[in-house]
Amino acid sequence: MLNGCALGFCFWDIPAAILLAAVIAGLYIQQRRHKKKMKELEEGEQES
């Protein structure tokens, strides 16, 4: 029943953790780019 599991960890836990970390990193990078673009647009709007 628990084939491939040891000490409460299964084979798919490591790939799932890596995928979760990649998704979180991607969202963080996307958020930083969005904030930077919004700041540039606001500065361009204030200049004109």
Buried (B, 14 or more C-beta within 10 A) or exposed (E): EEEEEEEEEEEEEEEEEEEEEEEEEEEEEEEEEEEEEEEEEEEEEEEE
